[in-house]
Amino acid sequence: MANVINKAILSSRMLSINWVTYHTHHQVMTHTDPVQQGRYYKLNLVIVQPKVGGVFSCAKCIVNLWGRVYLFRPDKYEHNVTKIESGKRVLLSFALNI
C-alpha cells in the first residue's frame, strides 16, 4: 500500500492548509480528531476523485456539495473514507481550530 502524501501549504496554531494524496488500496477508518480546546472545522475540496471507492462519509456534515466539497466538525462527528479500489484521491484540506 502506498503512503499518504501530505504536503503542508500553511501551518499555524489556528489554521493549516494541506494538499493530501491517497493512493489505491488506502482507506481511512472511522474516527474523530480530538483537539485540546476550541472548535475544529475542516473544509475538504476533492480535486481528484478515485475511479472506484474512496467515498467520504461523516455522521454530520455542515456542507456536502456534489460529493466534492465537505465542511464538517472532525472533533465532534465520526468520519471515514472507504477503500480506494482504483485511482487516487487528492484533497485540498483547510483545518481551522477556533
N, C-alpha and C positions, 0 to 999 in steps of 0.2 A: 504494500500500500504506500502511495506517495504521501509525503508530508504535506501539511497545510503550509502555504506560503503566506505570511502575514507581514506586509510592508507598512510600517508606520509612516504616515504623511505628516501628522502633527500629534504631539503628545504633551498634555499638560494635566494638572491636577483635576480640572473640571471637564476638559474636552479632549477627546482623541479621535483621530481620523485614520482609518486603515484601509488598505487595498488587500483583500483577502482572496486567495485562490484555493479551492478544494478540488482535488483530483478524483478520478474514477475510483470506486470502492470505498471512498470516505463517507462517514456518516457522523452526525452529532447526536449523541444520546440525550434523552430528556433530562433537563437540568434547569436550575436557576443560577443567576450570577449574583452572589451576595456582595453587598457593599457595607462598609463600616458605618457610614452615615449618609443621610440625604436620600434623594430620589435619583434613580438611574434610568435613563432613557436611551434607546438605541433606534437609529434610523438606518436601515439597511436598504441599499439600492442594488438590485441584482442586475449586473452588467451583462453577464453571460449565464444563461440557464443551461443545465445539463440536458443532453438529448433524452435520457431516461433516468428517473429518480431525482434525488436531491431536492425534495419538496420540503419547504419550511412549514412548521406548524407551531402555533402558540396558543396557550389556553385563552388568552385575551389580547388581541391586537387593538391598538388605538386607531391605526390606519393600516389597511391592506388594499393596495391598488394593483389590480391586474396580476397579482402574484409576483410582482417585481419590486414594489416599494412597501416596506414594512416599518411602522413606528410602533414600538412596544416597550413595556417595562420588564426587562430581563431579571430584575431583582425581585419582582412580585409574582410573575407568571412563568410556569414551566414552558419550555420551548425546545424544539429539536429539528433536525434535518434528516430526512430518510436517506438511505444508502444511495449514492450516486452509482448507477449501473453503467452509464455510458456518458462520456463527455466530462466537462468540468463545470464548476460553479464559481463565478467571480463576483465579489461584492465590493462596493464602496460603502464602508461602515462608519457611521458617526456615533460616538458614545458621549453622552452628557451626564455628568453627576452634579446635581444641584442640591 
